Amino acid sequence: MDDNFSNFSVKRQNIRTLSLVVCTLIYLLTGAAVFDSLESPTEDKNRRILLNQIEKFRNNFNMSDVEFERLYKHMIKKGNFNRNSQWEFGGSFYFCTLALALIGYGHSTPNTTIGKLFCIIYILIGIPISLIMFQSVGERLNGFLKYSIKILKTTKIKNFQFKNKSVSNKDLIVAESFLTFVLVLTASYIFSVYEGWSYFDAIYYSFITLTTIGFGDYVPLQKHYYLRKNPIYAAFTILFIMTGLTILASSTNLLVLYLVNINSEEKLRKRMRLKQKKQEQLQKMLIGDVISSVNKQDIVTYLDEMPNLAALTEEKSVCSCDDLLMCYKACTSKVKFESRNFFKRKKSGISKNKRKHSFFLSNKQKSVSKMENLRQHFDSERRSDDDVIVVQSWIDVKNIRKFANEQSFHMNGFIMRRTSC
């Protein structure tokens, strides 16, 4: 069932990506046709005016055809001008591709008012479509690379085997960086052959183009009427732009996700270390209560329960207490003492008419507690001469519970632990 659902999801994503590619292609063809119809008449008119001006210039200076051709080539080289028609269907399609790819060399621009208005509307609608298309194709490319890398890692090769067979974002970033490197080197060689550039200038052009900077100092398809006479080279140039931008966008997304995951993992580790440190401190502060045993009967003190005071009147060995330091001293000293000497009634400063009295540790057994708010004082209610019930202060209980909840420390009371000395 899960495999069928996964296959259906993959097919749906492939159909979605293919639909976006087809929609983008149709949008480019539509834009090329509209710009051809809007700008071509104006371009032809301007070309005729330019040819008339050139003919007047040659007649005024009495220049030969060879001299004028030399001057004309020098002007084209310095000004990056060309004789090609920029607004025929091929040139318009190339212009639309550069516009939606956010490159914009600036070698051709609309001249008519209606052409400029259509260009604004066309770009506003087309840029979101192209960005979504690049994102979708990049995701499919990541899926293909992930599948290929997984097969490569699981394939057993003689004297070589990958330890980690899972595919991470880092592996995908390395693979796509390698693809970009190969694409730039290959395309730069082809550009250097057809455009007459040096190989370094061709690499420079590829880098400027794929980063969508587009200075316009190097523009392909401007010589020898390539847009009209060499459609294969024109298609290769457009395919290079679209493929390179797809790989670059996918690599950028993977790099961002990789950096975000590293930052999130580091923050999670810091929070876990801080939480563990707080819990350790809290456990050190909340160490037990008085534990003893009389006739195999444990004395356990909870927040909502009262201790067995009958057992406190017997002689016993105490192995834990409020404080870790006090518990350590009690356990290591192995000194037996009477519990009634451990708690001593404070007689001075208490009215006889009041039924509640306070108890405190004797000076000999008194120890500095690590949690002073744990037991600042006790309230007691006298029922008989030998029966005394120790009741903890609700104010202290409330403070302790609030502190424990803030530290994510779950407790129902101060649970006593039996310790064998």
Residue pairs with C-beta under 8 A, 6 or more apart in sequence:
10 143
13 136
13 139
13 140
13 143
14 140
16 136
17 136
17 137
17 139
17 140
20 129
20 132
20 133
20 136
20 137
21 133
21 137
23 129
23 133
24 100
24 129
24 130
24 133
27 100
27 125
27 126
27 129
28 93
28 96
28 97
28 100
29 93
31 92
31 93
31 96
31 122
31 126
32 89
32 92
32 93
32 95
32 96
33 89
33 92
34 92
34 118
34 122
35 87
35 92
35 95
35 96
35 110
35 115
35 118
35 119
36 87
36 88
36 89
36 92
38 110
38 112
38 114
38 115
38 118
39 86
39 87
39 92
39 110
39 111
39 112
39 115
40 85
40 87
40 88
42 87
42 111
42 112
42 115
43 85
43 86
43 87
43 111
46 111
47 85
54 68
54 72
57 63
58 68
63 71
75 81
76 82
80 107
80 216
80 217
80 219
80 222
82 107
82 222
82 223
83 225
84 91
84 221
84 222
84 223
84 225
84 226
84 227
84 228
85 91
85 227
85 228
86 95
86 107
86 108
87 95
87 108
88 227
88 228
90 227
90 228
90 231
90 234
91 108
91 227
93 238
94 221
94 227
94 234
94 237
94 238
95 108
96 122
96 126
97 238
97 241
97 242
98 104
98 105
98 214
98 241
99 119
99 122
99 123
99 126
100 123
100 126
100 127
100 129
100 130
101 130
101 212
101 241
101 242
101 245
102 127
102 212
103 209
103 212
103 213
103 214
103 241
104 214
104 216
105 214
105 215
105 216
105 219
106 214
106 216
107 216
107 219
107 222
110 116
110 118
110 119
134 245
134 246
134 249
135 249
135 253
137 246
137 250
138 246
138 247
138 249
138 250
138 253
139 250
141 176
141 246
141 247
141 250
142 172
142 176
142 250
142 254
145 172
145 175
145 176
146 167
146 172
148 175
149 167
149 171
149 172
149 175
150 165
150 167
153 162
153 164
153 165
153 167
154 165
169 254
169 257
169 258
169 261
170 258
172 254
173 251
173 254
173 255
173 258
176 247
176 250
176 251
176 254
177 251
179 247
180 210
180 244
180 247
180 248
180 251
183 240
183 243
183 244
183 247
184 203
184 206
184 207
184 210
184 244
185 203
187 202
187 206
187 236
187 240
187 244
188 199
188 202
188 203
188 205
188 206
189 199
189 202
190 233
190 236
191 197
191 202
191 205
191 206
191 220
192 198
192 199
192 201
192 202
194 220
194 226
194 230
194 233
195 202
195 218
195 220
195 223
196 223
197 205
197 218
201 218
204 218
205 218
205 220
206 240
206 244
208 214
208 215
208 218
209 241
209 244
210 241
210 244
210 245
210 248
211 248
212 245
220 226
220 237
221 227
221 233
221 234
221 237
224 230
226 233
226 234
227 234
275 408
278 407
279 407
279 408
279 409
282 404
282 407
282 409
283 409
284 324
284 370
285 370
285 371
285 374
286 371
286 374
286 404
286 409
286 411
286 414
287 320
287 322
287 323
287 324
287 327
288 320
288 321
288 322
288 327
288 414
288 415
288 416
288 417
289 301
289 320
289 321
289 322
289 414
289 415
289 416
290 299
290 301
290 307
290 318
290 320
290 321
290 339
290 342
290 416
291 298
291 299
291 300
291 318
291 319
291 320
291 416
291 417
291 418
291 419
292 298
292 299
292 311
292 312
292 316
292 317
292 318
292 339
293 299
293 316
293 418
294 308
294 310
294 311
294 314
294 316
297 308
297 311
298 416
298 418
299 307
299 308
299 311
299 312
299 416
300 307
300 415
300 416
301 307
301 413
301 414
301 416
302 412
302 413
302 414
302 415
303 392
303 397
303 412
303 413
303 414
304 413
305 413
306 389
306 390
306 391
307 390
309 387
309 388
309 389
309 390
310 387
312 339
312 340
312 343
313 339
313 340
313 386
314 339
315 336
315 337
315 338
316 336
316 339
317 334
317 336
317 421
318 330
318 337
318 339
318 342
319 327
319 330
319 331
319 418
319 419
319 420
319 421
320 327
320 330
320 331
320 416
320 417
320 419
321 327
321 330
321 367
322 367
322 369
322 371
322 374
322 375
323 367
323 368
323 369
323 370
323 371
324 370
325 367
325 368
325 370
326 367
326 369
327 419
329 367
331 419
331 421
334 421
337 365
341 362
341 365
342 361
342 362
342 365
343 359
343 360
343 361
343 362
343 390
344 359
344 360
344 361
344 362
345 357
345 359
345 380
346 357
346 358
346 359
346 360
350 357
350 358
355 381
355 382
356 379
356 380
356 381
357 379
357 380
357 382
358 377
358 378
358 379
358 380
359 377
359 378
359 380
359 390
360 366
360 377
360 378
361 367
369 375
373 396
373 399
373 400
373 403
374 396
374 400
374 414
375 392
375 396
376 393
376 396
377 393
378 390
378 391
378 392
378 393
379 391
379 392
379 393
380 388
380 389
380 390
380 391
381 389
381 391
382 388
383 389
401 411
404 410
404 411
